[in-house]
Amino acid sequence: MTEPLSLVMQDSILQDNILVVDDTPENLELLERVLARKGFQVRRAGSGQAALAQIQVQRPDLILMDVCMPEMDGYAVCQVLKEDPATRDIPIIFVSALDEVLDKVQAFRVGGVDYITKPFHAAEVIVRVDTHLALRRLQQQLERQNARLRQEISERLAVEIALQSANQELQRLAHMDGLTQVANRRSFDCELAQEWRRLAREKLPLTLILCDVDFFKTYNDTYGHQAGDDCLRNVATAVSTAIKRPGDLVARYGGEEFAIILPNTPKAGALHVAIAIKTAIRSLGMAHCGSAISPYVTLSLGVASVIPHIDFPPMLLLAAADRALYKAKLEGRNRICSEEVYFRMEDAIAPVTET
């Protein structure tokens, strides 16, 4: 809460120091006596250059400045102080025998806060000094409050950014398979539905690859479940390495089965991807003595591709890829098979009717 002006004025008298700048010693002495009687700490400077030198050593709370001084007048001193961020907020009251309007206008134009005409009255000097010191203290208090407010805003922004980051991490974890660190089934279902709708509008192909680790149950029985988990992690990494485009998605579909969504990819391109996956798995060289077809871990892959239609569900693509995977297993595993997607009227999505 802001303090009343009168309290600020009373409480600040013993704390404030004032610099009096005048080339006439009698004026300096008179102003010093007037101000000292009211409890101010007073320093004196007999020229503009001397004032600037003193201010560099100790900044005053307020300056009483004569205008007419040799070499460097009060206006020039004021301009120098106002150009420096460290001193521009010091209130400057001009005290001058010049009584023309243009002189007063110039005083305010260069940054002065007030203008007292010589010969001055002591009471007037004290009232004006008290007023501007009080205003300066209120200004400083407002600056401190603004600084605290900016700090609070900065801290709140930091908290919001941390919360957003935490929420993003939670979202990532919610859509990630904990074991293999690829997308989980929930993420796969959402992505497949979204890409189906998008590519149906754009009339572009969508391809799905389902792949299954051959004889994985035997692998677990032979090497143990911990080794089985390591095998799945290695397979997921190899499959992800073979997928080059950021828009493609590798997901753990369930158990030892993985799914790859390839937007805007025709079947020919998908078959090249499937070959790259087989090559990546072969390069792992993971021993599998329980396999009936290879001494190493292998995959069976099913590929299906179609230009989606908004009136049909994406499960038709999934079913075709599953048929292709089943065919690959029937034909001896460790191979790639493909299936076509057929749009039949009985598979069409029933239109929603308003009641």
Protein Blocks (a to p, Z undefined) as FASTA:
>chain_A
ZZdfklmmmmmmmmpccddddfbfklmmmmmmmmmmnopacdddfbfklmmmmmmmpccf
bdcddfbdghiafklmmmmmmmpmklmmpccddddfbfcfklmmmmmmnopabdcddddd
fklmmmmmmmmmmmmmmmmmmmmmmmmmmmmmmmmmmmmmmmmmmmmmmmmmmmpcfklo
pacfklmmmmmmmmmmmmmmnopacdddddddehklmmmmmnojklmmmmmmmmmmmmmm
mpmbfkbccddfbhjbccdddehiafklmmmmmmmmmmmmmmnopacfkbckbcbdcddd
ddddddddfkbcfklmmmmmmmmmmmmmmnngaiacdddddddfklpccddddZZ
